[in-house]
C-alpha cells in the first residue's frame, strides 16, 4: 500500500486577516484617495489666511498666485 505524502500547511503571514497581497492592493488605492482629498481640502480652504500664508504661498511653482501685496498707507 502506497503511503500518502504528509499534508504540509502553507503558512501565510497576515495581520488582522489581511495578507501582503491584500495590503498592496489597498495601499495604492488609499494613497490615491488620500492625495485627492488633501488637494481638494487645500483648494477649498485656500481663502483662509493661515492656509494661504503657511502652505499655498510657499508652494514652489504656483505660490505666487496666492501672494497678496498689502496696500501701503
Secondary structure, DSSP 8 states (H G I E B T S, - for coil): -------------EETTEEHHHHHHHHHHHHHHHHHHHHHHHHHTTTSHHHHHHTGGG-TTTGGGG-------
